[in-house]
Amino acid sequence: MNYNKIRSVCRVIRIILGLFLIAIAFITGNVWFYLGFILLIAGIMNFCPLCIITKKCSIK
């Protein structure tokens, strides 16, 4: 199994979802959607916040 391909797909999904949530925040004015910045930064920096919190990561 090619883990680099999975990681690159996850990275793209995080960036797209982060931008989508930030756009919803601008449109609706709901501040909770600004949590999309976490996904955006995680996608750009290529790290998984859940791996840091749980100390488990399936992708090495």
N, C-alpha and C positions, 0 to 999 in steps of 0.2 A: 504494500500500500504506500502510495506517495504522500507523505505527510506535508511536504512543502506545498503541494497543490491544495490540500485541505486548509492549511494555514492561510494561503493567499486568498482563497474563497471566503474564509471567515473574516479576513481583513477587509475585503471589499464590502461584505455585508455590513460590518460594523460601521464603516464610513458612510455608506448609503443610508442606513437606518439612523445614524446620528444626525446627518444633514436633514433627513425627513422630520425627525422630532424637533429639531431647532426651527425648521420652517413652520411647523405647527405651532410652536411657541410664539413666533412672531405674528402669525395670523390670528390665533385665538387670544393671546395675552396670558395664557395659563403658564405660570412659572415652573410647574412641574415638568413640562416638556423640555426645559433647559437642561435636564439631565442627559439629553442627547449629546452634550459636550463630552461627557464621560466616554460614550461610545466612539465619538469622533476622535478624541485624543488616543483612545485605546487602539483604534484602527490605524491612525497615523504612526503611532509609536510601535505598533505591532507587539502588543502585550495583552494578556488576558487578566482583567481585574479579579475574576473568580479564581484563577490559579493562585493569585497572591493571597486571597482571603482563605481559601480552603487548603492551601499548601499541597494541592493535587493538580496534576496536569497530565492529560492523556497524550499530549503531543510533546515530544522531547526535541 
